[in-house]
């Protein structure tokens, strides 16, 4: 798991531990990014826990999680979470998983 600044950690349906830092949450909520996510943190957790991940074809470490919800902002129908799957070195020990949410947003998907 990551160091300080972790807001929460959750396990996806495949058993991968994924965390969100306070810094990333504040980035998501910035007015020029995705402030509509402010009241949907629990739905973001559900998106990670319950949906399947899809690997980005151009970046093998990048995955998206997508889940449909009712009552999102405007006409949005889904929450999308972007997660980077990486490893952290630990000296003489084997590398440790370091999987974290980069961003999250709402989107209308027909």
Secondary structure, DSSP 8 states (H G I E B T S, - for coil): ---TTEEEEEE-TTS-EEEEEHHHHHHHHSTTS-GGGTT-HHHHHHHHHHS-EEE-SS-TTEEEEEEE-SS-STT--EEEEEEEEEEEEETTEEEEEEEEEEEEEEE---
